[in-house]
Amino acid sequence: MDIRRTDPNAYVCAIHWQVAQGTSLENIEFYMMQDDKTTQQGIWMENGSGGFLTNLTFVGGNFGAYFGNQQFTTSHLASVNCKTALQVHWDWAWTMQDVIIESCWWPRQYRTIRRFSPSPRFDNCQYPCWD
């Protein structure tokens, strides 16, 4: 999904996945502007429960993914040149595997996620990649 030609100030997201109840997203590449003022985001997820994300790549954008959900499983997420790779604004029991973050300004902003399996890989981040 390529949203690079949309208004970078209009808060456009490639997928607004409002109720992600028992659904999945698989094998998707998201392309957004790599401008430091862009407001674009790959996925904006607000609520639901019990879903699955796999093989997603986010390139550019203000947020690669802005997540909020419960009892979710994700694997093989890659973020490259995003301002914030992954923002998890709320969750209950979220499992993440094989998270790759490269050259992002703010690699992650997690409020409640505690465990990764295996440990996430962060490469060439502008700021500290992990607390």
C-alpha positions as protocol buffer text, in pm:
chain_id: "A"
residue {
  index: 1
  type: MET
  ca { x: 0 y: 0 z: 0 }
}
residue {
  index: 2
  type: ASP
  ca { x: 155 y: 327 z: -110 }
}
residue {
  index: 3
  type: ILE
  ca { x: 24 y: 650 z: 44 }
}
residue {
  index: 4
  type: ARG
  ca { x: 327 y: 867 z: -37 }
}
residue {
  index: 5
  type: ARG
  ca { x: 128 y: 1086 z: -279 }
}
residue {
  index: 6
  type: THR
  ca { x: -139 y: 1178 z: -22 }
}
residue {
  index: 7
  type: ASP
  ca { x: -129 y: 1504 z: 176 }
}
residue {
  index: 8
  type: PRO
  ca { x: 153 y: 1456 z: 432 }
}
residue {
  index: 9
  type: ASN
  ca { x: -30 y: 1685 z: 678 }
}
residue {
  index: 10
  type: ALA
  ca { x: -373 y: 1517 z: 659 }
}
residue {
  index: 11
  type: TYR
  ca { x: -312 y: 1228 z: 904 }
}
residue {
  index: 12
  type: VAL
  ca { x: -373 y: 967 z: 632 }
}
residue {
  index: 13
  type: CYS
  ca { x: -337 y: 602 z: 730 }
}
residue {
  index: 14
  type: ALA
  ca { x: -314 y: 316 z: 482 }
}
residue {
  index: 15
  type: ILE
  ca { x: -539 y: 94 z: 696 }
}
residue {
  index: 16
  type: HIS
  ca { x: -773 y: 219 z: 968 }
}
residue {
  index: 17
  type: TRP
  ca { x: -847 y: -112 z: 1134 }
}
residue {
  index: 18
  type: GLN
  ca { x: -1104 y: 8 z: 1383 }
}
residue {
  index: 19
  type: VAL
  ca { x: -1248 y: -321 z: 1507 }
}
residue {
  index: 20
  type: ALA
  ca { x: -987 y: -589 z: 1446 }
}
residue {
  index: 21
  type: GLN
  ca { x: -1191 y: -863 z: 1613 }
}
residue {
  index: 22
  type: GLY
  ca { x: -1067 y: -1212 z: 1519 }
}
residue {
  index: 23
  type: THR
  ca { x: -916 y: -1097 z: 1188 }
}
residue {
  index: 24
  type: SER
  ca { x: -570 y: -1090 z: 1033 }
}
residue {
  index: 25
  type: LEU
  ca { x: -345 y: -883 z: 810 }
}
residue {
  index: 26
  type: GLU
  ca { x: -74 y: -1074 z: 625 }
}
residue {
  index: 27
  type: ASN
  ca { x: 199 y: -1004 z: 366 }
}
residue {
  index: 28
  type: ILE
  ca { x: 155 y: -626 z: 327 }
}
residue {
  index: 29
  type: GLU
  ca { x: 413 y: -357 z: 252 }
}
residue {
  index: 30
  type: PHE
  ca { x: 330 y: 1 z: 355 }
}
residue {
  index: 31
  type: TYR
  ca { x: 506 y: 297 z: 189 }
}
residue {
  index: 32
  type: MET
  ca { x: 482 y: 646 z: 337 }
}
residue {
  index: 33
  type: MET
  ca { x: 672 y: 971 z: 293 }
}
residue {
  index: 34
  type: GLN
  ca { x: 1009 y: 987 z: 468 }
}
residue {
  index: 35
  type: ASP
  ca { x: 978 y: 1358 z: 541 }
}
residue {
  index: 36
  type: ASP
  ca { x: 1034 y: 1463 z: 904 }
}
residue {
  index: 37
  type: LYS
  ca { x: 701 y: 1654 z: 904 }
}
residue {
  index: 38
  type: THR
  ca { x: 478 y: 1377 z: 767 }
}
residue {
  index: 39
  type: THR
  ca { x: 171 y: 1267 z: 963 }
}
residue {
  index: 40
  type: GLN
  ca { x: 116 y: 950 z: 757 }
}
residue {
  index: 41
  type: GLN
  ca { x: 84 y: 610 z: 925 }
}
residue {
  index: 42
  type: GLY
  ca { x: 68 y: 253 z: 801 }
}
residue {
  index: 43
  type: ILE
  ca { x: -189 y: 103 z: 1039 }
}
residue {
  index: 44
  type: TRP
  ca { x: -412 y: 275 z: 1292 }
}
residue {
  index: 45
  type: MET
  ca { x: -569 y: 6 z: 1511 }
}
residue {
  index: 46
  type: GLU
  ca { x: -804 y: 103 z: 1792 }
}
residue {
  index: 47
  type: ASN
  ca { x: -975 y: -201 z: 1941 }
}
residue {
  index: 48
  type: GLY
  ca { x: -1101 y: -556 z: 1908 }
}
residue {
  index: 49
  type: SER
  ca { x: -942 y: -878 z: 2029 }
}
residue {
  index: 50
  type: GLY
  ca { x: -791 y: -1205 z: 1921 }
}
residue {
  index: 51
  type: GLY
  ca { x: -628 y: -1125 z: 1588 }
}
residue {
  index: 52
  type: PHE
  ca { x: -306 y: -1192 z: 1401 }
}
residue {
  index: 53
  type: LEU
  ca { x: -54 y: -981 z: 1206 }
}
residue {
  index: 54
  type: THR
  ca { x: 234 y: -1131 z: 1010 }
}
residue {
  index: 55
  type: ASN
  ca { x: 489 y: -1032 z: 745 }
}
residue {
  index: 56
  type: LEU
  ca { x: 421 y: -658 z: 753 }
}
residue {
  index: 57
  type: THR
  ca { x: 679 y: -401 z: 641 }
}
residue {
  index: 58
  type: PHE
  ca { x: 648 y: -29 z: 716 }
}
residue {
  index: 59
  type: VAL
  ca { x: 870 y: 217 z: 527 }
}
residue {
  index: 60
  type: GLY
  ca { x: 863 y: 585 z: 625 }
}
residue {
  index: 61
  type: GLY
  ca { x: 575 y: 770 z: 789 }
}
residue {
  index: 62
  type: ASN
  ca { x: 511 y: 928 z: 1125 }
}
residue {
  index: 63
  type: PHE
  ca { x: 407 y: 590 z: 1268 }
}
residue {
  index: 64
  type: GLY
  ca { x: 472 y: 257 z: 1103 }
}
residue {
  index: 65
  type: ALA
  ca { x: 189 y: 120 z: 1316 }
}
residue {
  index: 66
  type: TYR
  ca { x: -24 y: 274 z: 1590 }
}
residue {
  index: 67
  type: PHE
  ca { x: -167 y: -24 z: 1780 }
}
residue {
  index: 68
  type: GLY
  ca { x: -434 y: -76 z: 2043 }
}
residue {
  index: 69
  type: ASN
  ca { x: -588 y: -418 z: 2099 }
}
residue {
  index: 70
  type: GLN
  ca { x: -605 y: -723 z: 2325 }
}
residue {
  index: 71
  type: GLN
  ca { x: -506 y: -1088 z: 2298 }
}
residue {
  index: 72
  type: PHE
  ca { x: -322 y: -1023 z: 1973 }
}
residue {
  index: 73
  type: THR
  ca { x: -30 y: -1205 z: 1810 }
}
residue {
  index: 74
  type: THR
  ca { x: 220 y: -1048 z: 1571 }
}
residue {
  index: 75
  type: SER
  ca { x: 521 y: -1190 z: 1392 }
}
residue {
  index: 76
  type: HIS
  ca { x: 769 y: -1069 z: 1133 }
}
residue {
  index: 77
  type: LEU
  ca { x: 709 y: -693 z: 1160 }
}
residue {
  index: 78
  type: ALA
  ca { x: 973 y: -471 z: 999 }
}
residue {
  index: 79
  type: SER
  ca { x: 992 y: -91 z: 1025 }
}
residue {
  index: 80
  type: VAL
  ca { x: 1241 y: 112 z: 821 }
}
residue {
  index: 81
  type: ASN
  ca { x: 1291 y: 491 z: 830 }
}
residue {
  index: 82
  type: CYS
  ca { x: 973 y: 555 z: 1031 }
}
residue {
  index: 83
  type: LYS
  ca { x: 961 y: 844 z: 1278 }
}
residue {
  index: 84
  type: THR
  ca { x: 808 y: 604 z: 1533 }
}
residue {
  index: 85
  type: ALA
  ca { x: 825 y: 239 z: 1432 }
}
residue {
  index: 86
  type: LEU
  ca { x: 556 y: 100 z: 1666 }
}
residue {
  index: 87
  type: GLN
  ca { x: 329 y: 287 z: 1905 }
}
residue {
  index: 88
  type: VAL
  ca { x: 123 y: 62 z: 2129 }
}
residue {
  index: 89
  type: HIS
  ca { x: -122 y: 289 z: 2307 }
}
residue {
  index: 90
  type: TRP
  ca { x: -296 y: 4 z: 2493 }
}
residue {
  index: 91
  type: ASP
  ca { x: -301 y: -375 z: 2505 }
}
residue {
  index: 92
  type: TRP
  ca { x: -390 y: -680 z: 2710 }
}
residue {
  index: 93
  type: ALA
  ca { x: -172 y: -984 z: 2646 }
}
residue {
  index: 94
  type: TRP
  ca { x: 2 y: -904 z: 2318 }
}
residue {
  index: 95
  type: THR
  ca { x: 267 y: -1141 z: 2179 }
}
residue {
  index: 96
  type: MET
  ca { x: 530 y: -1006 z: 1938 }
}
residue {
  index: 97
  type: GLN
  ca { x: 792 y: -1216 z: 1760 }
}
residue {
  index: 98
  type: ASP
  ca { x: 1062 y: -1123 z: 1509 }
}
residue {
  index: 99
  type: VAL
  ca { x: 1037 y: -745 z: 1532 }
}
residue {
  index: 100
  type: ILE
  ca { x: 1294 y: -566 z: 1315 }
}
residue {
  index: 101
  type: ILE
  ca { x: 1341 y: -190 z: 1340 }
}
residue {
  index: 102
  type: GLU
  ca { x: 1595 y: -7 z: 1125 }
}
residue {
  index: 103
  type: SER
  ca { x: 1686 y: 362 z: 1104 }
}
residue {
  index: 104
  type: CYS
  ca { x: 1380 y: 488 z: 1292 }
}
residue {
  index: 105
  type: TRP
  ca { x: 1385 y: 807 z: 1499 }
}
residue {
  index: 106
  type: TRP
  ca { x: 1185 y: 662 z: 1787 }
}
residue {
  index: 107
  type: PRO
  ca { x: 1191 y: 283 z: 1755 }
}
residue {
  index: 108
  type: ARG
  ca { x: 905 y: 212 z: 1989 }
}
residue {
  index: 109
  type: GLN
  ca { x: 670 y: 368 z: 2235 }
}
residue {
  index: 110
  type: TYR
  ca { x: 515 y: 91 z: 2439 }
}
residue {
  index: 111
  type: ARG
  ca { x: 298 y: 154 z: 2736 }
}
residue {
  index: 112
  type: THR
  ca { x: 230 y: -201 z: 2847 }
}
residue {
  index: 113
  type: ILE
  ca { x: 418 y: -455 z: 2635 }
}
residue {
  index: 114
  type: ARG
  ca { x: 682 y: -630 z: 2842 }
}
residue {
  index: 115
  type: ARG
  ca { x: 795 y: -948 z: 2665 }
}
residue {
  index: 116
  type: PHE
  ca { x: 934 y: -1025 z: 2323 }
}
residue {
  index: 117
  type: SER
  ca { x: 1031 y: -1364 z: 2186 }
}
residue {
  index: 118
  type: PRO
  ca { x: 1299 y: -1363 z: 2064 }
}
residue {
  index: 119
  type: SER
  ca { x: 1436 y: -1023 z: 2163 }
}
residue {
  index: 120
  type: PRO
  ca { x: 1364 y: -750 z: 1907 }
}
residue {
  index: 121
  type: ARG
  ca { x: 1641 y: -637 z: 1676 }
}
residue {
  index: 122
  type: PHE
  ca { x: 1702 y: -264 z: 1646 }
}
residue {
  index: 123
  type: ASP
  ca { x: 1954 y: -139 z: 1391 }
}
residue {
  index: 124
  type: ASN
  ca { x: 2087 y: 212 z: 1327 }
}
residue {
  index: 125
  type: CYS
  ca { x: 1837 y: 397 z: 1547 }
}
residue {
  index: 126
  type: GLN
  ca { x: 1880 y: 770 z: 1601 }
}
residue {
  index: 127
  type: TYR
  ca { x: 1785 y: 746 z: 1971 }
}
residue {
  index: 128
  type: PRO
  ca { x: 1836 y: 464 z: 2223 }
}
residue {
  index: 129
  type: CYS
  ca { x: 1653 y: 163 z: 2088 }
}
residue {
  index: 130
  type: TRP
  ca { x: 1554 y: -9 z: 2410 }
}
residue {
  index: 131
  type: ASP
  ca { x: 1527 y: 80 z: 2777 }
}
